[in-house]
Amino acid sequence: LTWEVKANSRHYHKHKQRKSFLCFTWGRYSDNVVRSHKYSLLTFLPLTLFEQFQRAANIYFLLMVVLQCVPAISSIPWYITIIPLLVVLSVRGFKDLAGDLARRRCDSEINSRPCDVLFSQFMTAQWKDLCVGDVLRIRRDQIMPADLLLLSSSEPHSLCYVETADIDETNLKYRQALGATHNELTSHPSEEALGAFNVVLCEEPNNRLYTFRGQLQWQGECFLLENEHILLRGTVLRNTDFAYGLTIYTIVLSVLLAAVLLAIGAGVSSYQAMTKTSFLSALVIDGKPAYNGFLVYWSYIILLSPAMPIALYIRFELIHTIHSKFIGWDLEMYWQQTDKPAEARNTSLSEELGQVGYLLSDKTGTLTQNRLLLRQCCIAGEVYPMDLSWNPFSSGGLRMFSPTLVETLRGQRCPVTTQFLSALALCHTVMAEWKEQAASPDEETLVGAARELGWVFLSRTRDFVVVSELGATRQYQLLALLDFTSKRRRMSVLRDPQGGLKLYCKGADVVILERLQKNCPHKESNEIALELFAEACLRTLCVAVRSVPEALWEQWSRTLALSAAMATCERDTLLEKLYDEMERDLLLLGVTAIEDRLQEGVPETIALLQEAGIRVWVLTGDKKTAVNIGYSCKLLHPESRLLEWQELREILQSADPQVSFFKAKQTELWATHKEMARAKTSVVLTGPELQAEFEERPEWGASFMSLAEQCQSVLCCRVTPAQKAEIVELVRKHTASITMSIGDGANDVNMIKAHIGVGLAGREGGQAVHNADFAVSQFRFLQRLLLVHGRWSYRRISLFLCYFLFKTCGFALVHIWFGILNGFSAQDVSAESSLKLPELYKSGQKKELSSPRKLITYLLYAVYMSLVLFFIPCGVFYNTDYDYQTMAVTVSMAATFAVTIETKYWTKFNIAALCVSVVMFFICSRITHSTRLFQSSPADYFFLVSEKAFIDPMVWLTALLTAWAAVLPSVTSHAFSVILSVHNKHKIHNSSPPPVELRSRFARGSSLRRSSYAISQGAGPGRLINSTTSIQRAEVLKEEKVST
Amino acid sequence: MASSYKDEDGHITVSGSGAAAGAGGGSLRSKKPENTAFKQQRLPAWQPILTAGTVLPAFFIIGLMFIPIGIGLYVTSNNIKEFEIDYTGVEMSSPCFTCAQNFSWNGTKPCTCSVPFHLDQPYESNVFMYYGLSNFYQNHRRYVKSRDDSQLNGNEESLRKPSKECEPYAKHGNKPIAPCGAIANSMFNDSLELIYNDPNGTKVQIPLTATGIAWWTDKHVKFRNPGAENTNLTVVFQGTTQPVNWRRPVFQLDSDPDNNGFINEDFIVWMRTAALPTFRKLYRIIQRRSNVHPTLPRGNYTLEVVYNYPVRSFEGRKRMILSTISWMGGKNPFLGIAYISVGSVCFLLGVVLLIIHHKYGNRNNAAEISH
């Protein structure tokens, strides 16, 4: 605890203020200015050049330029090479500059946000002027400008709610001030009191979001500080009028900066991706054999530099840019409602879209809409459908309802129904003011549903819950709140309507069903309903009630008060036991079925992607309830066997994981043969398990991956953002495939940055999109992005590369043939080139640009073509008086014709381009061979040959023959394929996929899928809401005093 | 940012076709991409050789076009009369053997030899006289560059300061070499004379035309003597020296002022470097004198060689070629044969494809149409 913060004492921190000059910084406490920009006026040029020359390609081109400057070996004037290099450098530089300026603007926008700072009284200041130790007042819906220690808030108990959209899943979290500060500030609400807190000692700034250690020294006493007391920068204050906070960390290593660091990391990795595409250049540099004829060698490097010309680089960029534009232009990926087209933010990855092997997806907000709907409920054994799917604009509230149910309700005919709704309206931890969001979305949905039906939850105080039941306002006394925990999977409320004590309980079906009273009515029908709902992949909750005798309550509450006051460790188990005692003999009221609504087209998309051989993994922060989603979105096949961690662990521990994995599959009753078993095994893991094991035994990674590869899908639950990124890394490390991650929230940012990232421009903040390589608005657009655009650009680029290899090989080989015939003026060249070819081939393999066979075919074809292009003119000109310039013109003419014939796809643009290029060939030849140019610079334009060559019939005849002979193999193979019509292209690959049946047939009744009450937070805030004496005491217990 | 979406919450849900009006309304410019064929990548692609109906005729047509062209070329080439004689003097029996053996660059007295030969048939039209060299890598990369085109174009500055490309033939002593460079230095300098041994015993020297053998562009554009037109070349070239291997300076190549200096046609022809190591270069033209007599009648001839050019060092060969020419230039059977063979291959492929098409194609074609 070395970080010392003194409240409201700027002078104390000021002299330790961090200052920096160039790259040196000193001092501890930094200011609160966000600086995510990289360049300043001075550093731009060196930095950008440094960055750009980290690319092998640029270095290579620079080398070329340098070599060209040496007159002894240069073949063309130096400026011919330097111009494209300059163009490349400046374009990229401008791109960087524009990005940096945008970041600057963004920064200054953030930096100038206002906030209230206490200088003897509250004044408005800008974010950037904040300093450690400042006391701030944050108003409702304001964003925290720095990491704050919550001192007090307007709410009772100094509770306040923060939305953490930028840090993890969008959820409201509650924070609570220390009791001491709360008491002090509420009793003497004055500015002096706020500034009076002495010293906060805490750990140095770090990037652990969920833990915090520190202590507050105040009035001679020392209070422990926890994460609960901290308001992190970037979170938003909700449902709280105002909160006072003490700035403890400013920007330095607060969370956002970590994100910036990550962004830089992403830049590095994308740069790595970039360098991969320019593998050819590295090859030319690396592939140099030992040489003896130094000059000759280098001059051949120059001469053969067309094998990796800067043109390739430029064209790559161009193609990538155009592909990204196409992605943005695609109407089918345009989302009308938010007016957002798809966006390719990183232009250099478009061909990798066509090679994705693993898709790692976030769940909430990505697969699902993060909008829960009460779809059905079963009350007193009767199922009421609340199917709202006809209404695409249903916002979660119920607009239409089963008329019979309304009738029953209005007539107050059925006490069970009334009670059911009362339970919904009462048994929850929703705060009345939380209009937008509750801590648990499930509860919010249920309360909302009750509201629609007339049971309106109005307000809550510590002891009372006010509910309007069909217009009649009633006040219920809240005696105790048996809070929800993940273990209990249920919660109950004790209350006092008019005299009678009732316990309303709702929870997972397994838990509730075993606590029912004997001969509970409707049990059978409810179980059937549960089965039904589970089939439909709905989250189910059981609602039950119990009438509690007064005497029992008296006794129980006494015990509760006693045990609540006990020491912590035993208290919890004791409480649980007590709760358990109370929650029995329940009367089942009904079952609710909530749909975690999938985004449109998700099951189809996943099915299609799986069909396309892409393995889909879902990583979610939620509990195992995510399995349900897995079923409904076709990720998990209903008949597939779920392999949980325990099993997997055994398999991994066994001597031969493969064999035991196979065995595990064999034990399946329905796995009749092995292919089927393979296709229908899925792994379900949770983050903590995964992390614990892989930290212990990193060597399991490989075998785990090899098993995972055989599974249909993998579902990882309860993974933290960091773990998501780790999983992506795991996949990348152990497979050669390209992984793509898709997510929508800030919690997916790590994952998205790990490799190709797709950001869903959805409801959560723009973080994901900002860090993604591609941004789409809907999950289903992935179909098109991957299967159409990815495939196209992969095909185009591989074709382009093959073609380019082919062309340049042809070109280089012609040189080599010529080299043979010009007296081996460079003898090591043929050796070099033969060295070069297998390397080309290998890198092609590594890159998986296209199948090796295809690449070899292309290379062979290139060799053939170069042979033809050279040796036919050679034969014609052998022992004649044609000079070498005429021959050069002939060969280039032949090559131009050959390339023209070679074109396989003819669109009107293509034809125009071809015509232009052929015409340009002649025009340019005539221009460069013109006497005028020669006279102005005889040394450069000495090729005065076309005038004579273009009217020589021999030249034409030779060129035509050569061109035709050169393309004959390709034309023939094309003709063969046309005649045998083996064109896969005829398959219309982008037609709409065959509609996949949305709901799978449910084959087995397993309790695994039935119960899924998800509250995505840990323990609910019920403890805080419920303010009976026992709880207050518990609060006091929490704030244990620590003597210093 | 988090609050911004809330107002629209109710609207962002599922939409069927995306046709619903956006929240933005008409006032804002929508980011909706344009629905053009190019942007949606729906350009009609047209593959010209898509069906068997177009592929097969193409093969036949090209095959049938190439074969006659080839035959035509071959016949034309065969009609060209060509006579070639090697006078290198490698064998002991060769008349030039002594000259070849005793060669020295600075020998004062030129060695001459006479090579007799016999023409079996008369040469009717203009006859072109070539010298041919073998194993002479005039296309060597550094050799090809070893020249200064500005100097050859009459640039005074380059005359005094030859380009670096010419090294090591840029300067001799302190004087710049004109013309500089390895190409010029190695200029072919045998002189050839043709003598017809008339059956009646007299020896008739065949008149050889030394002009009109270079390209017009070369003679009039690319190569120019330095200085103004009328100046005495001796003066112009003062201060320069002849190439090391030359026996006389560049301004003494010919007596005709229009064929002297850099615009000497023998020189120009030499400077147009050959593409391949075996090449021929036009040496002289034997003009047809009368319509009655053939240019070169049948009979015995003697080739008088002033043997200056050493080729033994690189195992080269020197030849003298007499040839008539046609529209396609000299004798060149290769192109005709190449055309015939490529044409036949094409035709054969067409036949093979036709057979395949008839055997297997039909069923698949039906499938293709259904798409």
Chai-1 contact restraints between the chains, C-beta under 6 A:
chainA,res_idxA,chainB,res_idxB,connection_type,confidence,min_distance_angstrom,max_distance_angstrom,comment,restraint_id
A,P71,B,K164,contact,1.0,0.0,6.0,A-B,restraint_1
A,D141,B,S3,contact,1.0,0.0,6.0,A-B,restraint_2
A,E163,B,A2,contact,1.0,0.0,6.0,A-B,restraint_3
A,A165,B,A2,contact,1.0,0.0,6.0,A-B,restraint_4
A,V236,B,A2,contact,1.0,0.0,6.0,A-B,restraint_5
A,F326,B,Q41,contact,1.0,0.0,6.0,A-B,restraint_6
A,W329,B,P33,contact,1.0,0.0,6.0,A-B,restraint_7
A,W329,B,K39,contact,1.0,0.0,6.0,A-B,restraint_8
A,L331,B,P33,contact,1.0,0.0,6.0,A-B,restraint_9
A,L331,B,N35,contact,1.0,0.0,6.0,A-B,restraint_10
A,L331,B,Q40,contact,1.0,0.0,6.0,A-B,restraint_11
A,Y334,B,K32,contact,1.0,0.0,6.0,A-B,restraint_12
A,Y334,B,P33,contact,1.0,0.0,6.0,A-B,restraint_13
A,Q336,B,G18,contact,1.0,0.0,6.0,A-B,restraint_14
A,Q336,B,G22,contact,1.0,0.0,6.0,A-B,restraint_15
A,Q337,B,I12,contact,1.0,0.0,6.0,A-B,restraint_16
A,Q337,B,S15,contact,1.0,0.0,6.0,A-B,restraint_17
A,D339,B,G22,contact,1.0,0.0,6.0,A-B,restraint_18
A,D339,B,G24,contact,1.0,0.0,6.0,A-B,restraint_19
A,D339,B,S30,contact,1.0,0.0,6.0,A-B,restraint_20
A,D339,B,K31,contact,1.0,0.0,6.0,A-B,restraint_21
A,P341,B,K31,contact,1.0,0.0,6.0,A-B,restraint_22
A,P341,B,P33,contact,1.0,0.0,6.0,A-B,restraint_23
A,P392,B,T13,contact,1.0,0.0,6.0,A-B,restraint_24
A,P392,B,V14,contact,1.0,0.0,6.0,A-B,restraint_25
A,P392,B,S15,contact,1.0,0.0,6.0,A-B,restraint_26
A,F393,B,T13,contact,1.0,0.0,6.0,A-B,restraint_27
A,S395,B,G10,contact,1.0,0.0,6.0,A-B,restraint_28
A,E600,B,V14,contact,1.0,0.0,6.0,A-B,restraint_29
A,R763,B,Y5,contact,1.0,0.0,6.0,A-B,restraint_30
A,G765,B,M1,contact,1.0,0.0,6.0,A-B,restraint_31
A,G765,B,A2,contact,1.0,0.0,6.0,A-B,restraint_32
A,L821,B,L276,contact,1.0,0.0,6.0,A-B,restraint_33
A,N822,B,Y137,contact,1.0,0.0,6.0,A-B,restraint_34
A,N822,B,N139,contact,1.0,0.0,6.0,A-B,restraint_35
A,N822,B,H140,contact,1.0,0.0,6.0,A-B,restraint_36
A,G823,B,Y137,contact,1.0,0.0,6.0,A-B,restraint_37
A,G823,B,H140,contact,1.0,0.0,6.0,A-B,restraint_38
A,S825,B,H140,contact,1.0,0.0,6.0,A-B,restraint_39
A,S825,B,R141,contact,1.0,0.0,6.0,A-B,restraint_40
A,G875,B,F334,contact,1.0,0.0,6.0,A-B,restraint_41
A,V876,B,F334,contact,1.0,0.0,6.0,A-B,restraint_42
A,V876,B,L335,contact,1.0,0.0,6.0,A-B,restraint_43
A,F877,B,A275,contact,1.0,0.0,6.0,A-B,restraint_44
A,Y878,B,L276,contact,1.0,0.0,6.0,A-B,restraint_45
A,N879,B,T278,contact,1.0,0.0,6.0,A-B,restraint_46
A,T880,B,G330,contact,1.0,0.0,6.0,A-B,restraint_47
A,D881,B,R280,contact,1.0,0.0,6.0,A-B,restraint_48
A,D881,B,K281,contact,1.0,0.0,6.0,A-B,restraint_49
A,D881,B,L282,contact,1.0,0.0,6.0,A-B,restraint_50
A,D883,B,R272,contact,1.0,0.0,6.0,A-B,restraint_51
A,D883,B,T273,contact,1.0,0.0,6.0,A-B,restraint_52
A,D883,B,A274,contact,1.0,0.0,6.0,A-B,restraint_53
A,Y884,B,N139,contact,1.0,0.0,6.0,A-B,restraint_54
A,Y884,B,T273,contact,1.0,0.0,6.0,A-B,restraint_55
A,Y884,B,A275,contact,1.0,0.0,6.0,A-B,restraint_56
A,M887,B,A275,contact,1.0,0.0,6.0,A-B,restraint_57
A,Y905,B,A45,contact,1.0,0.0,6.0,A-B,restraint_58
A,W906,B,W46,contact,1.0,0.0,6.0,A-B,restraint_59
A,W906,B,P48,contact,1.0,0.0,6.0,A-B,restraint_60
A,T907,B,L43,contact,1.0,0.0,6.0,A-B,restraint_61
A,T907,B,A45,contact,1.0,0.0,6.0,A-B,restraint_62
A,T931,B,V221,contact,1.0,0.0,6.0,A-B,restraint_63
A,P938,B,D149,contact,1.0,0.0,6.0,A-B,restraint_64
A,P938,B,S150,contact,1.0,0.0,6.0,A-B,restraint_65
A,P938,B,N153,contact,1.0,0.0,6.0,A-B,restraint_66
A,A939,B,D149,contact,1.0,0.0,6.0,A-B,restraint_67
A,A939,B,S150,contact,1.0,0.0,6.0,A-B,restraint_68
A,F942,B,D149,contact,1.0,0.0,6.0,A-B,restraint_69
A,L944,B,T217,contact,1.0,0.0,6.0,A-B,restraint_70
A,L944,B,K222,contact,1.0,0.0,6.0,A-B,restraint_71
A,E947,B,T217,contact,1.0,0.0,6.0,A-B,restraint_72
A,K948,B,W215,contact,1.0,0.0,6.0,A-B,restraint_73
A,M954,B,M328,contact,1.0,0.0,6.0,A-B,restraint_74
A,M954,B,G329,contact,1.0,0.0,6.0,A-B,restraint_75
A,L961,B,A338,contact,1.0,0.0,6.0,A-B,restraint_76
A,L961,B,Y339,contact,1.0,0.0,6.0,A-B,restraint_77
A,A965,B,V342,contact,1.0,0.0,6.0,A-B,restraint_78
A,T972,B,L349,contact,1.0,0.0,6.0,A-B,restraint_79
A,A975,B,V55,contact,1.0,0.0,6.0,A-B,restraint_80
A,A975,B,L353,contact,1.0,0.0,6.0,A-B,restraint_81
A,V978,B,V55,contact,1.0,0.0,6.0,A-B,restraint_82
A,I979,B,A52,contact,1.0,0.0,6.0,A-B,restraint_83
A,I979,B,L353,contact,1.0,0.0,6.0,A-B,restraint_84
A,I979,B,I356,contact,1.0,0.0,6.0,A-B,restraint_85
A,I979,B,H357,contact,1.0,0.0,6.0,A-B,restraint_86
A,I979,B,G361,contact,1.0,0.0,6.0,A-B,restraint_87
A,S981,B,N364,contact,1.0,0.0,6.0,A-B,restraint_88
A,S981,B,E368,contact,1.0,0.0,6.0,A-B,restraint_89
A,H986,B,H371,contact,1.0,0.0,6.0,A-B,restraint_90
